[in-house]
Amino acid sequence: MTDAPPASPPQTDALARIEARLDRLEASIGRITDLLDQAPHLIAASVDTLDDHLPPEHSASVDERLQRLTRLTLRLTEPGLLASLEQLVDLGTQAPASLAMLVDVADDLVNRAREQGIDPVSLSEALAHSGLKLATLIQSPELRALVDSPALSPQTLENARNALDALASTSPDTTRPAGLFDLMRALRNDDVRLALGFALQLASAFGAALQRPAPNAQLPR
């Protein structure tokens, strides 16, 4: 009677199964590696195919568009920009309530104006008309010449302030008619003589200015 071959120990069978699985896994990984190696060429071929089938008006290549889309995506996902977009969305959510509040405020102002006898439509037309006149005046060469002239110099403004101070310190209620002898007595006052000298100097300069030719342009009416 022939003896049967000895049975394989359990450890040997387990190792054999593990080796078989490793061989299958290695083969699968090899196929995946081959696909990954071919992926750039496949993607490039697909992009070229799409680029060739684009309509003539789309001259930019698909690759360029994908690059621009990638850059745009990166910019849109920056933390600072995302925070700004979130704030913009919040404002958009609050916009209806804010608009309703503005309408209520405007309606209240219109009602108050009507209670005081002011026609809002007429007031709007008057403001628009005045605004146009003011804009025309601001753009006029005469106003620019006035701003650039010595009329607004510090010395001129100081003289105007002194004249206004003198005007504020006098009153018609305390003024009496003056005659020739009053004028002669007033000429003994140093302040009066200084004011008369200034007036004569002003009259001379003003007369010279009147003789200069006036510009052709006119201020808006």
N, CA, C and O of each residue as an XYZ file, in Angstrom:
884
protein
N       0.862     -1.189      0.000
C       0.000      0.000      0.000
C       0.886      1.223      0.000
O       1.798      1.353      0.817
N       0.592      2.151     -0.966
C       1.427      3.357     -1.123
C       0.980      4.413     -0.139
O      -0.215      4.635      0.058
N       1.974      5.077      0.492
C       1.637      6.137      1.470
C       1.200      7.405      0.759
O       1.793      7.747     -0.265
N       0.165      8.143      1.261
C      -0.322      9.428      0.691
C       0.675     10.536      0.994
O       1.320     10.521      2.042
N       0.809     11.525      0.060
C       1.749     12.649      0.312
C       1.306     13.434      1.528
O       0.113     13.585      1.790
N       2.257     13.917      2.245
C       1.898     14.684      3.462
C       1.134     15.962      3.106
O       1.436     16.607      2.102
N       0.159     16.321      3.918
C      -0.660     17.538      3.681
C       0.163     18.783      3.949
O       1.015     18.821      4.838
N      -0.127     19.818      3.133
C       0.582     21.104      3.313
C       0.120     21.752      4.604
O      -1.067     21.735      4.927
N       1.028     22.303      5.315
C       0.622     22.990      6.554
C      -0.236     24.212      6.232
O      -0.110     24.764      5.139
N      -1.085     24.643      7.125
C      -1.965     25.813      6.879
C      -1.180     27.080      6.567
O      -1.648     27.901      5.778
N      -0.006     27.270      7.157
C       0.766     28.483      6.903
C       1.192     28.561      5.445
O       1.215     29.640      4.854
N       1.531     27.406      4.863
C       1.969     27.400      3.461
C       0.827     27.792      2.541
O       1.038     28.546      1.591
N      -0.375     27.298      2.798
C      -1.535     27.660      1.973
C      -1.837     29.157      2.078
O      -2.160     29.801      1.080
N      -1.734     29.692      3.264
C      -2.017     31.122      3.449
C      -1.010     31.972      2.700
O      -1.379     32.963      2.070
N       0.258     31.595      2.761
C       1.284     32.350      2.037
C       1.053     32.274      0.533
O       1.268     33.251     -0.184
N       0.620     31.124      0.065
C       0.366     30.977     -1.372
C      -0.774     31.893     -1.816
O      -0.707     32.524     -2.871
N      -1.823     31.952     -0.990
C      -2.942     32.824     -1.352
C      -2.521     34.294     -1.331
O      -2.935     35.074     -2.189
N      -1.707     34.665     -0.360
C      -1.242     36.055     -0.273
C      -0.388     36.407     -1.478
O      -0.513     37.497     -2.037
N       0.494     35.472     -1.885
C       1.335     35.734     -3.051
C       0.490     35.888     -4.313
O       0.781     36.727     -5.166
N      -0.560     35.069     -4.423
C      -1.426     35.169     -5.600
C      -2.139     36.520     -5.629
O      -2.255     37.146     -6.683
N      -2.610     36.962     -4.473
C      -3.287     38.262     -4.415
C      -2.317     39.399     -4.720
O      -2.671     40.360     -5.402
N      -1.096     39.284     -4.213
C      -0.098     40.318     -4.499
C       0.211     40.375     -5.984
O       0.407     41.453     -6.544
N       0.255     39.207     -6.622
C       0.509     39.194     -8.062
C      -0.621     39.891     -8.817
O      -0.375     40.670     -9.737
N      -1.881     39.598     -8.411
C      -3.009     40.247     -9.080
C      -3.006     41.759     -8.819
O      -3.288     42.551     -9.719
N      -2.682     42.155     -7.571
C      -2.632     43.580     -7.233
C      -1.536     44.294     -8.016
O      -1.717     45.424     -8.470
N      -0.390     43.616     -8.168
C       0.704     44.216     -8.926
C       0.317     44.396    -10.384
O       0.666     45.397    -11.011
N      -0.406     43.418    -10.919
C      -0.847     43.531    -12.310
C      -1.832     44.692    -12.474
O      -1.767     45.434    -13.454
N      -2.752     44.846    -11.500
C      -3.720     45.948    -11.578
C      -3.020     47.294    -11.478
O      -3.333     48.227    -12.219
N      -2.062     47.387    -10.547
C      -1.318     48.639    -10.398
C      -0.538     48.951    -11.667
O      -0.408     50.112    -12.055
N      -0.029     47.925    -12.299
C       0.695     48.147    -13.546
C      -0.199     48.731    -14.622
O       0.205     49.633    -15.357
N      -1.437     48.206    -14.715
C      -2.361     48.747    -15.717
C      -2.729     50.201    -15.389
O      -2.825     51.037    -16.287
N      -2.936     50.500    -14.079
C      -3.263     51.875    -13.687
C      -2.100     52.808    -13.995
O      -2.300     53.934    -14.450
N      -0.882     52.331    -13.743
C       0.300     53.155    -14.029
C       0.406     53.443    -15.521
O       0.754     54.552    -15.928
N       0.102     52.437    -16.325
C       0.133     52.659    -17.774
C      -0.896     53.705    -18.195
O      -0.619     54.552    -19.045
N      -2.100     53.639    -17.586
C      -3.128     54.630    -17.916
C      -2.708     56.035    -17.484
O      -2.934     57.010    -18.202
N      -2.093     56.126    -16.299
C      -1.638     57.438    -15.831
C      -0.541     57.987    -16.730
O      -0.482     59.191    -16.982
N       0.324     57.107    -17.210
C       1.374     57.567    -18.117
C       0.795     58.085    -19.426
O       1.338     59.009    -20.033
N      -0.305     57.488    -19.854
C      -0.921     57.900    -21.111
C      -1.908     59.062    -20.926
O      -2.357     59.651    -21.909
N      -2.251     59.399    -19.655
C      -3.273     60.424    -19.407
C      -2.922     61.778    -20.010
O      -3.777     62.370    -20.668
N      -1.691     62.310    -19.821
C      -1.397     63.625    -20.421
C      -1.595     63.646    -21.926
O      -2.114     64.615    -22.480
N      -1.174     62.559    -22.591
C      -1.346     62.516    -24.040
C      -2.824     62.439    -24.420
O      -3.256     63.063    -25.389
N      -3.600     61.663    -23.642
C      -5.033     61.568    -23.931
C      -5.733     62.906    -23.708
O      -6.584     63.312    -24.499
N      -5.362     63.593    -22.608
C      -5.980     64.899    -22.328
C      -5.612     65.905    -23.404
O      -6.464     66.658    -23.875
N      -4.331     65.919    -23.797
C      -3.902     66.852    -24.839
C      -4.633     66.583    -26.143
O      -5.054     67.511    -26.833
N      -4.784     65.279    -26.482
C      -5.497     64.938    -27.716
C      -6.960     65.367    -27.633
O      -7.524     65.849    -28.615
N      -7.580     65.190    -26.450
C      -8.982     65.595    -26.292
C      -9.130     67.104    -26.418
O     -10.061     67.596    -27.056
N      -8.191     67.845    -25.795
C      -8.247     69.307    -25.884
C      -8.073     69.770    -27.319
O      -8.775     70.672    -27.776
N      -7.129     69.147    -28.038
C      -6.927     69.520    -29.441
C      -8.166     69.217    -30.270
O      -8.532     69.988    -31.157
N      -8.809     68.090    -29.977
C     -10.021     67.735    -30.721
C     -11.134     68.747    -30.468
O     -11.812     69.178    -31.400
N     -11.321     69.126    -29.191
C     -12.332     70.134    -28.876
C     -11.987     71.470    -29.508
O     -12.866     72.178    -29.999
N     -10.710     71.814    -29.495
C     -10.283     73.084    -30.078
C     -10.555     73.119    -31.574
O     -10.931     74.157    -32.120
N     -10.363     71.966    -32.245
C     -10.600     71.916    -33.691
C     -12.077     72.030    -34.029
O     -12.432     72.517    -35.102
N     -12.951     71.581    -33.113
C     -14.386     71.595    -33.391
C     -15.085     72.838    -32.865
O     -16.308     72.943    -32.955
N     -14.318     73.788    -32.313
C     -14.942     75.028    -31.851
C     -15.420     75.855    -33.035
O     -14.833     75.776    -34.114
N     -16.487     76.658    -32.854
C     -16.928     77.550    -33.932
C     -15.842     78.564    -34.268
O     -14.992     78.853    -33.426
N     -15.853     79.105    -35.470
C     -14.799     80.053    -35.873
C     -14.740     81.297    -35.001
O     -13.666     81.866    -34.805
N     -15.912     81.736    -34.464
C     -15.880     82.976    -33.684
C     -15.175     82.798    -32.350
O     -14.782     83.782    -31.723
N     -15.008     81.556    -31.905
C     -14.293     81.305    -30.659
C     -12.840     80.998    -30.996
O     -12.450     79.841    -31.158
N     -12.060     82.049    -31.096
C     -10.678     81.877    -31.539
C      -9.766     81.378    -30.427
O      -8.737     80.763    -30.708
N     -10.122     81.630    -29.171
C      -9.259     81.203    -28.074
C      -9.292     79.690    -27.947
O     -10.350     79.079    -28.093
N      -8.168     79.093    -27.683
C      -8.084     77.644    -27.565
C      -8.695     77.192    -26.249
O      -8.826     77.966    -25.301
N      -9.066     75.913    -26.216
C      -9.634     75.349    -24.993
C      -8.605     75.370    -23.872
O      -8.942     75.628    -22.716
N      -7.354     75.101    -24.212
C      -6.310     75.096    -23.192
C      -6.176     76.475    -22.549
O      -6.045     76.592    -21.330
N      -6.210     77.504    -23.372
C      -6.117     78.861    -22.831
C      -7.318     79.181    -21.954
O      -7.186     79.823    -20.912
N      -8.496     78.727    -22.388
C      -9.692     78.988    -21.586
C      -9.646     78.246    -20.263
O     -10.052     78.783    -19.233
N      -9.161     77.036    -20.285
C      -9.049     76.287    -19.042
C      -8.056     76.953    -18.093
O      -8.285     77.001    -16.884
N      -6.960     77.463    -18.639
C      -5.989     78.151    -17.797
C      -6.591     79.411    -17.182
O      -6.404     79.690    -15.998
N      -7.320     80.170    -18.010
C      -7.954     81.382    -17.484
C      -9.027     81.044    -16.458
O      -9.181     81.746    -15.459
N      -9.773     79.959    -16.706
C     -10.787     79.532    -15.747
C     -10.144     79.107    -14.433
O     -10.680     79.373    -13.357
N      -9.000     78.448    -14.522
C      -8.295     78.042    -13.305
C      -7.829     79.255    -12.515
O      -7.984     79.305    -11.294
N      -7.251     80.243    -13.220
C      -6.809     81.455    -12.525
C      -7.984     82.185    -11.892
O      -7.886     82.680    -10.769
N      -9.105     82.249    -12.624
C     -10.288     82.911    -12.078
C     -10.810     82.177    -10.849
O     -11.218     82.806     -9.873
N     -10.799     80.850    -10.897
C     -11.256     80.071     -9.746
C     -10.375     80.314     -8.531
O     -10.868     80.435     -7.410
N      -9.067     80.385     -8.761
C      -8.152     80.649     -7.651
C      -8.400     82.029     -7.049
O      -8.368     82.197     -5.830
N      -8.649     83.016     -7.910
C      -8.915     84.364     -7.397
C     -10.235     84.419     -6.639
O     -10.332     85.072     -5.600
N     -11.251     83.731     -7.159
C     -12.560     83.766     -6.510
C     -12.558     83.058     -5.166
O     -13.381     83.358     -4.301
N     -11.640     82.121     -4.988
C     -11.608     81.368     -3.734
C     -10.596     81.923     -2.745
O     -10.328     81.288     -1.726
N     -10.028     83.093     -3.020
C      -9.142     83.714     -2.043
C      -9.953     84.140     -0.820
O     -11.092     84.585     -0.963
N      -9.383     84.011      0.384
C     -10.158     84.322      1.604
C     -10.705     85.741      1.625
O     -11.856     85.955      2.007
N      -9.885     86.719      1.215
C     -10.360     88.100      1.251
C     -11.527     88.331      0.312
O     -12.497     89.002      0.667
N     -11.433     87.769     -0.901
C     -12.514     87.945     -1.868
C     -13.769     87.202     -1.435
O     -14.882     87.691     -1.630
N     -13.596     86.039     -0.857
C     -14.761     85.305     -0.366
C     -15.472     86.082      0.736
O     -16.701     86.103      0.798
N     -14.686     86.724      1.609
C     -15.308     87.528      2.668
C     -16.085     88.697      2.077
O     -17.178     89.023      2.542
N     -15.512     89.333      1.039
C     -16.217     90.442      0.387
C     -17.491     89.959     -0.291
O     -18.522     90.629     -0.239
N     -17.416     88.788     -0.931
C     -18.610     88.241     -1.578
C     -19.689     87.912     -0.554
O     -20.877     88.107     -0.810
N     -19.272     87.412      0.605
C     -20.252     87.124      1.651
C     -20.928     88.407      2.131
O     -22.137     88.432      2.358
N     -20.138     89.474      2.282
C     -20.728     90.753      2.681
C     -21.690     91.264      1.614
O     -22.745     91.814      1.930
N     -21.313     91.075      0.334
C     -22.197     91.513     -0.749
C     -23.504     90.732     -0.737
O     -24.573     91.297     -0.970
N     -23.417     89.447     -0.469
C     -24.637     88.634     -0.383
C     -25.497     89.091      0.788
O     -26.722     89.154      0.681
N     -24.843     89.413      1.915
C     -25.601     89.910      3.067
C     -26.304     91.222      2.734
O     -27.457     91.433      3.111
N     -25.588     92.114      2.012
C     -26.217     93.374      1.619
C     -27.392     93.131      0.683
O     -28.427     93.790      0.784
N     -27.221     92.171     -0.235
C     -28.324     91.852     -1.129
C     -29.531     91.315     -0.381
O     -30.675     91.575     -0.753
N     -29.263     90.560      0.682
C     -30.367     90.042      1.489
C     -31.085     91.164      2.233
O     -32.303     91.126      2.409
N     -30.307     92.174      2.672
C     -30.891     93.283      3.423
C     -31.428     94.392      2.522
O     -32.068     95.325      3.007
N     -31.175     94.299      1.211
C     -31.556     95.382      0.301
C     -33.050     95.686      0.308
O     -33.412     96.861      0.361
N     -33.940     94.692      0.258
C     -35.378     95.036      0.253
C     -35.806     95.844      1.469
O     -36.563     96.807      1.343
N     -35.321     95.454      2.654
C     -35.699     96.194      3.860
C     -35.131     97.607      3.831
O     -35.816     98.557      4.211
N     -33.873     97.754      3.380
C     -33.266     99.087      3.308
C     -33.996     99.963      2.301
O     -34.225    101.147      2.550
N     -34.364     99.378      1.159
C     -35.086    100.144      0.147
C     -36.448    100.587      0.666
O     -36.875    101.715      0.422
N     -37.120     99.706      1.374
C     -38.423    100.075      1.942
C     -38.272    101.210      2.949
O     -39.116    102.105      3.004
N     -37.204    101.181      3.745
C     -36.981    102.248      4.721
C     -36.714    103.574      4.017
O     -37.219    104.612      4.444
N     -35.917    103.552      2.932
C     -35.649    104.777      2.186
C     -36.923    105.342      1.574
O     -37.128    106.556      1.558
N     -37.774    104.461      1.073
C     -39.043    104.918      0.493
C     -39.907    105.571      1.565
O     -40.540    106.596      1.314
N     -39.937    104.981      2.758
C     -40.718    105.565      3.856
C     -40.179    106.940      4.241
O     -40.952    107.868      4.480
N     -38.845    107.070      4.303
C     -38.244    108.362      4.654
C     -38.573    109.409      3.593
O     -38.943    110.536      3.923
N     -38.437    109.033      2.311
C     -38.745    109.972      1.233
C     -40.214    110.377      1.259
O     -40.542    111.544      1.045
N     -41.094    109.420      1.519
C     -42.525    109.723      1.586
C     -42.827    110.668      2.742
O     -43.665    111.561      2.615
N     -42.149    110.473      3.867
C     -42.353    111.357      5.016
C     -41.873    112.773      4.707
O     -42.533    113.744      5.077
N     -40.725    112.897      4.029
C     -40.221    114.225      3.665
C     -41.170    114.932      2.703
O     -41.398    116.135      2.826
N     -41.720    114.196      1.754
C     -42.664    114.793      0.804
C     -43.908    115.289      1.527
O     -44.403    116.378      1.239
N     -44.412    114.497      2.462
C     -45.603    114.910      3.206
C     -45.327    116.151      4.056
O     -46.178    117.036      4.149
N     -44.147    116.224      4.676
C     -43.797    117.402      5.472
C     -43.686    118.638      4.587
O     -44.121    119.723      4.973
N     -43.108    118.476      3.409
C     -42.985    119.615      2.499
C     -44.358    120.114      2.069
O     -44.578    121.323      1.988
N     -45.271    119.211      1.797
C     -46.616    119.616      1.393
C     -47.352    120.305      2.534
O     -48.125    121.236      2.304
N     -47.114    119.850      3.770
C     -47.749    120.502      4.915
C     -47.280    121.942      5.078
O     -48.022    122.781      5.589
N     -46.050    122.236      4.647
C     -45.513    123.595      4.732
C     -45.772    124.399      3.459
O     -45.224    125.489      3.291
N     -46.597    123.873      2.572
C     -46.947    124.596      1.363
C     -45.912    124.519      0.259
O     -45.915    125.353     -0.646
N     -45.027    123.538      0.313
C     -43.979    123.384     -0.704
C     -44.379    122.254     -1.638
O     -44.670    121.138     -1.208
N     -44.387    122.572     -2.918
C     -44.699    121.555     -3.914
C     -43.417    120.791     -4.249
O     -42.489    121.386     -4.797
N     -43.332    119.491     -3.938
C     -42.096    118.743     -4.204
C     -41.692    118.754     -5.671
O     -40.503    118.806     -5.986
N     -42.673    118.704     -6.573
C     -42.343    118.699     -8.000
C     -41.715    120.028     -8.406
O     -40.693    120.060     -9.092
N     -42.345    121.138     -7.971
C     -41.794    122.459     -8.296
C     -40.428    122.654     -7.660
O     -39.530    123.243     -8.261
N     -40.276    122.149     -6.424
C     -38.983    122.266     -5.758
C     -37.911    121.483     -6.508
O     -36.784    121.956     -6.655
N     -38.257    120.293     -6.980
C     -37.288    119.490     -7.733
C     -36.891    120.185     -9.024
O     -35.717    120.197     -9.396
N     -37.878    120.767     -9.711
C     -37.568    121.481    -10.950
C     -36.685    122.694    -10.679
O     -35.755    122.973    -11.436
N     -36.980    123.421     -9.589
C     -36.172    124.597     -9.254
C     -34.744    124.200     -8.901
O     -33.789    124.862     -9.308
N     -34.601    123.109     -8.137
C     -33.259    122.646     -7.781
C     -32.487    122.191     -9.013
O     -31.293    122.461     -9.140
N     -33.172    121.499     -9.921
C     -32.502    121.057    -11.143
C     -32.073    122.247    -11.988
O     -30.970    122.264    -12.534
N     -32.960    123.255    -12.097
C     -32.626    124.452    -12.877
C     -31.451    125.199    -12.243
O     -30.528    125.627    -12.937
N     -31.498    125.349    -10.914
C     -30.402    126.039    -10.230
C     -29.102    125.255    -10.346
O     -28.028    125.840    -10.492
N     -29.203    123.923    -10.279
C     -28.000    123.110    -10.414
C     -27.353    123.260    -11.776
O     -26.128    123.327    -11.882
N     -28.179    123.313    -12.829
C     -27.638    123.506    -14.175
C     -26.984    124.873    -14.312
O     -25.917    125.002    -14.912
N     -27.633    125.898    -13.752
C     -27.053    127.238    -13.807
C     -25.731    127.292    -13.052
O     -24.762    127.897    -13.512
N     -25.706    126.647    -11.885
C     -24.479    126.644    -11.094
C     -23.363    125.896    -11.813
O     -22.210    126.327    -11.796
N     -23.704    124.771    -12.447
C     -22.693    124.017    -13.192
C     -22.152    124.836    -14.358
O     -20.955    124.809    -14.642
N     -23.055    125.574    -15.041
C     -22.609    126.427    -16.146
C     -21.707    127.545    -15.645
O     -20.710    127.885    -16.281
N     -22.071    128.119    -14.488
C     -21.260    129.196    -13.922
C     -19.885    128.697    -13.507
O     -18.881    129.374    -13.724
N     -19.841    127.506    -12.909
C     -18.554    126.962    -12.463
C     -17.623    126.717    -13.641
O     -16.407    126.868    -13.517
N     -18.192    126.338    -14.788
C     -17.377    126.053    -15.965
C     -17.079    127.294    -16.796
O     -16.366    127.201    -17.796
N     -17.605    128.453    -16.410
C     -17.418    129.657    -17.212
C     -15.993    130.183    -17.071
O     -15.405    130.079    -15.994
N     -15.430    130.744    -18.137
C     -14.071    131.306    -18.054
C     -14.008    132.519    -17.140
O     -12.958    132.800    -16.564
N     -15.128    133.252    -16.996
C     -15.120    134.428    -16.124
C     -14.878    134.033    -14.672
O     -14.116    134.689    -13.963
N     -15.531    132.957    -14.233
C     -15.333    132.528    -12.853
C     -13.915    132.011    -12.644
O     -13.303    132.271    -11.608
N     -13.394    131.284    -13.621
C     -12.012    130.811    -13.498
C     -11.042    131.988    -13.450
O     -10.062    131.967    -12.705
N     -11.329    133.027    -14.263
C     -10.470    134.212    -14.238
C     -10.566    134.925    -12.893
O      -9.569    135.440    -12.386
N     -11.777    134.954    -12.312
C     -11.945    135.589    -11.005
C     -11.184    134.834     -9.924
O     -10.558    135.442     -9.056
N     -11.242    133.506     -9.981
C     -10.540    132.701     -8.981
C      -9.031    132.878     -9.103
O      -8.321    132.905     -8.098
N      -8.543    132.998    -10.337
C      -7.101    133.143    -10.555
C      -6.615    134.577    -10.377
O      -5.407    134.811    -10.340
N      -7.525    135.538    -10.267
C      -7.137    136.946    -10.171
C      -6.788    137.308     -8.729
O      -7.038    136.522     -7.816
N      -6.209    138.504     -8.518
C      -5.912    138.949     -7.139
C      -7.152    139.290     -6.327
O      -7.040    139.673     -5.163
N      -8.345    139.157     -6.929
C      -9.561    139.520     -6.198
C      -9.763    138.656     -4.964
O     -10.396    139.087     -4.001
N      -9.230    137.438     -4.985
C      -9.378    136.539     -3.841
C      -8.064    136.362     -3.091
O      -7.885    135.387     -2.361
N      -7.152    137.303     -3.272
C      -5.886    137.228     -2.552
C      -6.103    137.556     -1.081
O      -7.103    138.188     -0.742
N      -5.201    137.148     -0.204
C      -5.366    137.450      1.234
C      -5.490    138.941      1.524
O      -6.268    139.331      2.395
N      -4.729    139.797      0.803
C      -4.804    141.235      1.052
C      -6.173    141.792      0.683
O      -6.733    142.617      1.404
N      -6.711    141.329     -0.456
C      -8.034    141.798     -0.872
C      -9.105    141.364      0.118
O      -9.988    142.147      0.470
N      -9.027    140.134      0.561
C     -10.005    139.649      1.537
C      -9.879    140.386      2.862
O     -10.882    140.623      3.537
N      -8.659    140.751      3.243
C      -8.469    141.517      4.479
C      -9.082    142.906      4.351
O      -9.713    143.395      5.288
N      -8.898    143.552      3.182
C      -9.512    144.865      2.959
C     -11.035    144.773      3.006
O     -11.704    145.640      3.566
N     -11.574    143.702      2.406
C     -13.027    143.526      2.434
C     -13.519    143.308      3.862
O     -14.581    143.807      4.233
N     -12.761    142.575      4.658
C     -13.161    142.358      6.052
C     -13.147    143.664      6.832
O     -14.046    143.922      7.632
N     -12.119    144.496      6.598
C     -12.058    145.789      7.292
C     -13.239    146.673      6.908
O     -13.815    147.354      7.757
N     -13.597    146.657      5.617
C     -14.735    147.466      5.177
C     -16.033    146.980      5.811
O     -16.876    147.788      6.201
N     -16.194    145.668      5.915
C     -17.405    145.129      6.532
C     -17.439    145.425      8.030
O     -18.503    145.691      8.588
N     -16.277    145.380      8.679
C     -16.235    145.731     10.100
C     -16.636    147.189     10.312
O     -17.374    147.513     11.243
N     -16.136    148.069      9.426
C     -16.500    149.487      9.539
C     -17.982    149.692      9.286
O     -18.628    150.501      9.952
N     -18.524    148.951      8.312
C     -19.950    149.058      8.026
C     -20.784    148.567      9.203
O     -21.837    149.132      9.499
N     -20.318    147.524      9.871
C     -21.068    146.994     11.007
C     -21.011    147.912     12.215
O     -21.901    147.873     13.064
N     -19.968    148.744     12.304
C     -19.824    149.633     13.468
C     -20.592    150.942     13.306
O     -20.643    151.740     14.241
N     -21.182    151.175     12.149
C     -21.954    152.400     11.920
C     -23.430    152.068     11.793
O     -23.803    150.926     11.525
N     -24.266    153.080     11.989
C     -25.705    152.874     11.907
C     -26.362    154.146     11.386
O     -25.990    155.240     11.811
N     -27.323    154.035     10.481
C     -28.026    155.235     10.002
C     -28.782    155.956     11.113
O     -29.052    157.152     11.004
N     -29.122    155.240     12.174
C     -29.885    155.867     13.253
C     -29.071    156.917     13.999
O     -29.630    157.871     14.542
N     -27.749    156.743     14.025
C     -26.898    157.696     14.759
C     -26.191    158.668     13.823
O     -25.317    159.419     14.255
N     -26.561    158.661     12.550
C     -25.904    159.535     11.572
C     -26.763    160.779     11.345
O     -27.980    160.687     11.182
N     -26.110    161.942     11.336
C     -26.819    163.198     11.069
C     -26.284    163.808      9.784
O     -25.164    163.491      9.383
N     -27.036    164.657      9.136
C     -26.558    165.298      7.912
C     -25.284    166.103      8.176
O     -25.140    166.746      9.216
N     -24.367    166.051      7.212
C     -23.091    166.762      7.342
C     -23.004    167.834      6.269
O     -23.410    167.624      5.127
N     -22.463    168.996      6.657
C     -22.297    170.092      5.723
C     -20.834    170.302      5.376
O     -19.977    169.474      5.683
N     -20.570    171.434      4.726
C     -19.209    171.729      4.286
C     -18.272    171.895      5.473
O     -17.141    171.411      5.451
N     -18.747    172.584      6.513
C     -17.889    172.796      7.679
C     -17.632    171.469      8.411
O     -16.552    171.256      8.962
N     -18.641    170.579      8.409
C     -18.422    169.251      9.013
C     -17.345    168.484      8.244
O     -16.523    167.786      8.838
N     -17.361    168.622      6.918
C     -16.353    167.946      6.105
C     -14.968    168.509      6.385
O     -13.996    167.759      6.475
N     -14.876    169.825      6.523
C     -13.577    170.442      6.797
C     -13.055    169.998      8.165
O     -11.867    169.719      8.321
N     -13.951    169.936      9.155
C     -13.512    169.475     10.469
C     -13.102    168.001     10.425
O     -12.167    167.597     11.116
N     -13.812    167.182      9.600
C     -13.497    165.758      9.518
C     -12.137    165.521      8.877
O     -11.483    164.513      9.147
N     -11.708    166.469      8.014
C     -10.409    166.292      7.365
C      -9.251    166.424      8.346
O      -8.119    166.064      8.021
N      -9.522    166.937      9.542
C      -8.472    166.994     10.553
C      -8.239    165.626     11.202
O      -7.244    165.426     11.897
N      -9.164    164.683     10.970
C      -9.060    163.344     11.565
C      -8.158    162.468     10.684
O      -8.377    162.336      9.480
N      -7.146    161.880     11.315
C      -6.210    161.043     10.554
C      -6.913    159.838      9.914
O      -6.583    159.452      8.793
N      -7.874    159.249     10.620
C      -8.579    158.089     10.069
C      -9.371    158.474      8.826
O      -9.414    157.724      7.851
N      -9.999    159.650      8.866
C     -10.775    160.100      7.708
C      -9.854    160.360      6.525
O     -10.163    159.970      5.399
N      -8.720    161.022      6.774
C      -7.788    161.290      5.670
C      -7.232    159.989      5.088
O      -7.049    159.883      3.875
N      -6.961    158.996      5.948
C      -6.470    157.711      5.447
C      -7.529    157.015      4.600
O      -7.216    156.439      3.558
N      -8.789    157.068      5.048
C      -9.870    156.446      4.283
C     -10.070    157.157      2.953
O     -10.320    156.509      1.937
N      -9.960    158.502      2.948
C     -10.098    159.244      1.695
C      -8.950    158.916      0.744
O      -9.156    158.790     -0.463
N      -7.747    158.780      1.286
C      -6.624    158.405      0.432
C      -6.822    157.022     -0.180
O      -6.517    156.800     -1.352
N      -7.334    156.101      0.621
C      -7.615    154.759      0.098
C      -8.700    154.817     -0.974
O      -8.618    154.122     -1.987
N      -9.728    155.658     -0.744
C     -10.807    155.782     -1.721
C     -10.297    156.374     -3.027
O     -10.713    155.941     -4.101
N      -9.394    157.365     -2.954
C      -8.836    157.943     -4.174
C      -7.984    156.920     -4.929
O      -8.027    156.851     -6.157
N      -7.214    156.132     -4.186
C      -6.406    155.087     -4.830
C      -7.302    154.045     -5.485
O      -7.019    153.582     -6.590
N      -8.383    153.677     -4.805
C      -9.327    152.715     -5.366
C     -10.004    153.283     -6.605
O     -10.201    152.567     -7.587
N     -10.363    154.567     -6.568
C     -11.015    155.187     -7.721
C     -10.083    155.206     -8.923
O     -10.528    154.987    -10.049
N      -8.797    155.465     -8.703
C      -7.844    155.482     -9.805
C      -7.688    154.090    -10.421
O      -7.695    153.944    -11.643
N      -7.548    153.062     -9.563
C      -7.389    151.699    -10.073
C      -8.662    151.222    -10.756
O      -8.601    150.514    -11.761
N      -9.819    151.607    -10.215
C     -11.079    151.187    -10.813
C     -11.290    151.850    -12.172
O     -11.797    151.219    -13.099
N     -10.904    153.110    -12.292
C     -11.013    153.786    -13.582
C     -10.129    153.140    -14.631
O     -10.534    153.001    -15.786
N      -8.909    152.740    -14.237
C      -8.025    152.060    -15.190
C      -8.607    150.718    -15.606
O      -8.480    150.317    -16.763
N      -9.249    150.016    -14.662
C      -9.847    148.723    -14.994
C     -11.019    148.887    -15.942
O     -11.251    148.030    -16.795
N     -11.768    149.985    -15.806
C     -12.909    150.207    -16.692
C     -12.478    150.461    -18.127
O     -13.254    150.230    -19.054
N     -11.261    150.928    -18.323
C     -10.784    151.215    -19.670
C     -10.244    149.980    -20.382
O      -9.998    150.014    -21.588
N     -10.057    148.884    -19.637
C      -9.589    147.660    -20.287
C     -10.727    147.042    -21.083
O     -11.880    147.122    -20.661
N     -10.430    146.421    -22.239
C     -11.506    145.808    -23.041
C     -12.140    144.651    -22.294
O     -11.456    143.833    -21.678
N     -13.451    144.602    -22.360
C     -14.179    143.525    -21.691
C     -14.087    142.251    -22.511
O     -14.054    142.329    -23.739
N     -14.043    141.078    -21.885
C     -14.012    139.810    -22.636
C     -15.315    139.599    -23.380
O     -16.362    140.121    -22.997
N     -15.231    138.817    -24.460
C     -16.415    138.555    -25.279
C     -17.388    137.623    -24.587
O     -18.602    137.741    -24.751
N     -16.839    136.681    -23.801
C     -17.713    135.707    -23.139
C     -18.557    136.392    -22.088
O     -18.137    137.377    -21.481
N     -19.748    135.865    -21.877
C     -20.679    136.414    -20.910
C     -21.075    135.334    -19.916
O     -21.085    134.141    -20.219
N     -21.398    135.796    -18.732
C     -21.855    134.866    -17.713
C     -23.239    134.346    -18.077
O     -23.996    135.051    -18.744
N     -23.593    133.127    -17.656
C     -24.920    132.589    -17.966
C     -26.014    133.388    -17.289
O     -25.841    133.870    -16.169
N     -27.132    133.528    -17.967
C     -28.275    134.265    -17.422
C     -29.312    133.304    -16.871
O     -30.349    133.737    -16.368
